[in-house]
Amino acid sequence: MDKALKIAVAQLNMVVGDLKGNARQIIEAAQAAARSGADVLVTPELALSGYPPEDLLLRPDFYRACAATVGEIAAETRDIVVVLGHPYSDNGRCFNAAS
């Protein structure tokens, strides 16, 4: 028999610009979802940066910090797939991404 895909949705209170604190919340939500049997955790739009990030999106260093934090979250959430909302920049173009 096929196994059903279990999806959890994170409802989190993110703080704009608090990448470390937001990452901690996302990691904790992912770990809790995995313990409850979920296969996938979906986070809100721009969960990593908090919403709306406004002027932070004008700073290239903010995108670099977001990218590094995405990697940290990935390393801590190997037991579950996390769909993570975050700002992303590539060759000077900026995106509202989900990775």
trRosetta pair geometry for C-beta under 8 A, 3 or more apart (Angstrom, degrees):
i j d omega theta_ij theta_ji phi_ij phi_ji
5 39 5.3 -90 -156 50 70 144
5 40 6.8 19 174 2 104 116
6 37 5.6 16 75 124 168 86
6 38 4.7 -127 117 -122 103 49
6 39 5.1 119 53 2 72 87
6 40 7.4 172 92 28 50 74
7 38 6.5 62 -146 -153 11 103
7 39 7.0 -43 -73 58 52 84
7 40 4.7 -20 -115 71 76 106
7 41 7.8 156 -165 -91 60 24
7 42 6.4 21 -178 -12 107 110
8 29 7.7 -174 125 163 127 92
8 33 3.7 -147 46 -135 161 122
8 36 7.0 99 -82 71 137 124
8 38 3.8 -37 -21 -111 111 162
8 40 7.0 -179 28 92 68 53
8 41 4.8 -22 73 -107 102 72
8 42 7.2 -179 89 20 49 70
9 41 7.6 154 -95 -160 18 59
9 42 5.1 -23 -111 64 68 100
10 26 6.9 45 -177 -123 173 64
10 29 4.3 57 -118 163 120 155
10 30 7.9 -34 -69 -57 133 62
10 33 7.5 -78 -70 -48 90 134
10 41 5.8 49 -37 178 107 105
10 42 6.8 -159 13 86 81 46
10 43 4.8 -13 51 -106 128 66
10 44 6.9 -108 86 -16 89 78
10 47 7.1 57 89 -129 128 151
11 44 7.6 73 -117 -45 44 117
12 22 7.6 107 135 -146 139 75
12 25 5.0 117 -154 148 133 132
12 26 7.0 -52 -53 -75 170 63
12 29 6.3 -84 -70 -51 120 148
12 43 7.1 -17 15 -145 128 93
12 44 6.8 -142 42 9 90 115
12 47 6.4 69 57 -149 129 109
13 25 7.7 -136 56 -136 59 159
14 18 7.5 -176 -178 59 70 101
14 22 4.8 40 -140 -117 97 111
14 25 6.9 -154 -92 63 70 151
14 44 7.4 -139 -7 61 131 124
14 46 7.9 -174 96 116 160 75
14 47 5.7 -173 -64 -159 148 55
14 48 7.9 3 -142 26 142 2
14 49 7.8 64 158 85 138 34
14 50 4.2 -167 134 -102 105 72
14 51 6.8 71 76 8 127 76
15 18 3.8 26 84 17 111 133
15 21 5.8 9 37 88 122 135
15 22 6.5 -141 43 -59 72 95
15 50 5.2 -65 104 -90 24 145
16 49 6.9 13 -144 147 59 72
16 50 3.5 -145 -85 107 40 133
16 51 7.0 -126 -88 35 92 13
16 52 7.1 3 -107 73 129 33
16 53 5.9 171 -151 -102 97 53
16 54 7.6 18 -165 20 142 96
16 56 7.3 -175 172 -9 95 141
17 49 7.0 18 -71 -171 34 71
17 50 6.1 -53 3 38 45 131
17 53 7.0 130 -61 -134 69 83
17 56 5.7 -168 -91 -80 93 147
18 21 3.9 -17 151 42 120 116
18 22 5.4 130 94 -23 81 91
18 50 6.4 65 32 -35 80 134
19 22 5.9 -59 -139 42 25 108
19 23 6.0 28 160 -23 64 109
19 48 6.4 20 -131 170 78 86
19 49 7.1 -13 -87 -103 82 50
19 65 5.8 -150 -23 144 169 110
19 66 6.6 -137 -115 -93 130 57
19 69 4.7 -123 175 -71 118 162
20 23 5.8 -54 -145 35 26 111
20 24 6.5 30 153 -22 61 104
20 69 7.5 -125 -76 -117 47 124
21 24 5.6 -50 -150 31 32 114
21 25 6.7 32 152 -17 63 102
22 25 5.7 -53 -153 35 35 112
22 26 6.4 34 151 -19 67 106
22 47 6.5 162 -180 150 116 68
22 48 5.5 129 119 -154 133 36
22 49 7.3 -117 55 -32 172 7
22 50 6.1 -132 -77 -50 141 84
23 26 5.6 -55 -147 37 33 112
23 27 6.1 33 155 -19 67 106
23 48 6.7 33 -73 -136 76 85
23 69 5.1 -124 -74 -172 137 110
23 72 6.2 23 -170 93 149 119
23 73 5.4 -129 -148 -71 96 100
24 27 5.9 -54 -145 37 28 110
24 28 6.3 27 156 -17 63 108
25 28 5.8 -57 -147 39 29 110
25 29 6.2 28 155 -19 65 108
26 29 5.7 -55 -147 37 29 111
26 30 6.3 30 153 -20 64 107
26 43 5.9 -9 -124 -96 108 144
26 47 6.2 110 -86 135 119 126
26 48 7.1 -16 -36 -89 153 70
26 73 5.7 -14 102 -131 129 129
26 77 7.9 -62 134 -55 91 144
26 82 6.9 85 169 -165 107 143
26 84 6.8 51 -164 -119 147 106
27 30 5.7 -54 -147 36 30 112
27 31 6.4 29 155 -18 64 106
27 73 6.0 -140 -70 -132 90 75
27 76 4.8 -13 -131 115 124 137
27 77 6.1 -137 -126 -60 69 102
28 31 5.8 -54 -146 37 31 110
28 32 6.3 29 155 -17 64 107
29 32 5.8 -56 -147 39 30 110
29 33 6.2 31 154 -20 65 108
29 41 6.2 139 125 -166 97 145
29 43 7.5 115 87 -94 146 96
30 33 5.7 -54 -144 37 30 111
30 34 6.3 31 155 -20 64 105
30 41 4.9 -135 -107 23 72 158
30 73 7.8 122 -8 -174 152 94
30 76 7.7 115 72 112 137 90
30 77 4.3 -22 137 -125 157 123
30 79 8.0 136 149 65 97 86
30 80 5.3 -175 -174 69 91 130
30 82 5.1 -38 -104 -83 131 122
31 34 5.7 -52 -147 35 30 111
31 35 6.4 32 153 -19 63 105
31 77 7.3 -116 -56 -111 69 80
31 79 7.6 68 -116 54 59 124
31 80 7.9 -163 -83 13 29 131
32 35 5.7 -53 -149 36 32 113
32 36 6.4 23 154 -13 64 108
33 36 5.8 -62 -149 41 31 106
33 38 4.0 -45 170 46 92 139
33 41 4.5 138 56 -82 166 112
33 80 5.9 111 94 -153 105 167
34 37 7.9 90 -179 -38 30 9
34 38 6.3 -81 -79 61 33 83
34 41 7.8 -62 -44 -37 75 118
34 77 7.8 -179 -38 -156 135 78
34 79 4.4 73 -153 109 152 115
34 80 4.1 -126 -78 -43 104 124
38 41 6.1 83 122 -67 141 75
38 80 6.3 41 98 -136 90 130
39 80 6.7 170 -178 -139 24 78
39 81 6.4 15 147 22 70 103
40 80 6.8 163 -100 180 20 89
40 81 4.5 -25 -109 73 76 105
40 82 7.7 162 -161 -86 59 25
40 83 6.6 30 -179 -14 105 102
41 77 7.8 -91 36 -166 130 138
41 80 5.7 53 -8 140 103 131
41 81 7.2 177 25 89 64 53
41 82 5.0 -14 65 -113 102 72
41 83 7.1 -160 94 26 51 70
42 83 4.6 -5 -116 57 67 119
43 47 3.8 -67 154 -7 121 164
43 48 7.8 75 122 -39 152 70
43 82 6.8 28 -19 -178 110 93
43 83 6.4 -164 21 90 73 65
43 84 5.3 25 34 -121 133 49
43 85 5.3 -135 100 13 97 89
44 47 4.7 123 59 -73 73 96
44 51 7.3 -94 127 -9 120 137
44 85 5.7 -75 106 27 41 147
45 51 6.3 60 99 -80 90 146
45 85 4.6 -165 -141 -157 21 154
45 96 6.7 8 -164 176 101 119
46 49 5.0 -54 -176 52 94 101
46 50 6.8 -34 135 80 101 16
46 51 4.6 116 81 -76 124 96
46 52 7.5 54 88 -122 162 44
46 53 6.3 -135 -172 -21 138 110
46 85 5.0 -61 -20 140 22 110
46 86 6.5 101 -129 -107 47 24
46 87 6.5 36 -124 -45 96 76
46 96 6.4 -57 -60 -146 98 96
47 50 7.9 21 -171 -73 26 34
47 84 6.4 -110 57 -159 118 66
47 85 4.4 102 2 57 85 98
47 86 7.0 -54 55 -64 70 69
48 66 5.9 103 122 -145 135 94
48 69 6.2 142 -164 105 123 127
48 70 6.8 -33 -101 -74 161 79
48 73 7.6 -103 -102 -29 114 151
48 84 6.2 51 -44 172 112 107
48 85 6.7 -164 2 92 82 58
48 86 3.9 14 28 -102 134 101
48 87 7.5 -123 76 15 111 69
49 53 4.4 -18 145 -77 130 132
49 56 6.6 175 -167 100 121 144
49 62 7.6 59 -123 170 119 112
49 66 6.2 -22 -69 -102 101 123
49 86 6.2 120 -18 -143 94 64
49 87 5.3 40 -36 -6 149 106
50 53 6.4 120 76 -79 73 78
53 56 4.3 -83 173 57 98 118
53 57 5.3 106 105 -41 113 94
53 62 7.6 143 176 164 132 145
53 87 6.3 -66 39 -44 164 135
54 57 6.8 -155 118 12 15 101
55 58 5.4 -42 -167 19 58 116
55 59 7.6 53 144 -20 70 101
56 59 5.9 -60 -165 28 47 113
56 62 4.7 151 174 -134 87 162
56 87 7.8 -173 112 -2 103 163
57 62 6.9 -106 -89 88 27 143
57 87 6.0 -151 -108 -132 92 149
57 94 6.2 91 -175 -171 105 154
59 62 4.1 85 83 -8 104 108
59 63 7.5 -179 99 -6 62 78
60 63 5.7 -52 -159 33 44 111
60 64 6.6 43 147 -18 70 103
60 89 7.0 -120 -131 89 69 168
61 64 5.4 -51 -149 37 40 114
61 65 6.3 42 152 -20 68 103
62 65 5.7 -52 -148 37 32 111
62 66 6.4 36 151 -21 64 104
62 87 7.1 12 127 80 104 145
63 66 5.5 -50 -147 35 33 114
63 67 6.4 35 153 -21 65 103
63 87 6.0 -101 -105 119 77 108
63 88 7.0 93 -150 -150 102 22
63 89 3.9 -9 -153 11 158 123
63 94 7.4 -118 -88 -116 135 94
64 67 5.7 -52 -149 34 32 112
64 68 6.5 31 153 -17 64 105
65 68 5.8 -53 -148 37 32 111
65 69 6.3 29 154 -17 65 109
66 69 5.7 -61 -147 40 30 109
66 70 6.4 38 152 -26 66 101
66 86 5.3 156 -178 177 118 116
66 87 5.3 -123 -87 65 176 87
66 88 7.2 -130 112 -82 132 50
67 70 5.6 -46 -149 28 32 115
67 71 6.9 33 151 -17 60 102
67 88 7.4 93 -80 -124 90 72
68 71 5.7 -55 -160 34 35 114
68 72 6.6 35 145 -20 66 104
69 72 5.3 -47 -147 33 41 115
69 73 6.4 43 153 -20 68 100
69 86 7.9 -175 84 -133 106 144
70 73 5.8 -53 -151 35 31 111
70 74 6.4 34 150 -21 64 106
70 84 6.4 159 -129 101 91 149
70 86 5.9 -146 -79 51 113 172
70 99 6.1 34 -159 67 134 146
71 74 5.6 -52 -148 34 32 114
71 75 6.5 33 154 -20 65 105
72 75 5.8 -54 -151 34 31 112
72 76 6.5 17 155 -9 64 112
73 76 6.0 -69 -150 44 31 104
73 77 5.9 -2 164 3 70 122
73 82 6.6 -103 149 86 114 155
73 84 6.3 107 107 -96 153 155
74 77 6.4 -77 -134 48 23 93
74 78 7.9 64 164 -73 57 68
74 82 7.6 -145 -96 49 57 118
75 78 7.4 -14 -170 -47 29 100
77 80 5.8 -64 177 60 94 85
77 82 5.0 19 127 -21 155 131
83 98 5.5 12 177 177 93 109
83 99 7.6 168 -152 81 50 29
84 98 6.7 159 75 -154 39 58
84 99 5.3 -25 60 62 96 79
85 96 7.5 -4 -164 175 92 82
85 97 7.3 158 -150 89 46 50
85 98 5.4 -24 -91 -97 62 80
86 97 5.7 -27 71 70 70 96
86 98 7.8 127 22 -99 68 34
86 99 6.6 -35 37 15 114 107
87 94 6.8 -19 -169 -166 99 99
87 95 7.3 143 -162 79 52 51
87 96 6.8 -37 -105 -105 58 50
87 97 7.0 90 -163 19 13 94
88 94 7.3 148 83 -157 47 52
88 95 4.6 -25 69 66 96 101
88 96 7.8 160 25 -99 86 5
88 97 3.8 32 0 -13 130 142
88 99 7.4 118 -71 -42 138 118
89 92 7.1 7 -177 -111 104 9
89 93 6.8 161 -154 79 63 42
89 94 5.1 -23 -100 -100 85 68
89 95 7.2 175 -83 18 35 76
90 93 5.6 -24 68 60 72 93
90 95 7.2 7 11 -1 99 119
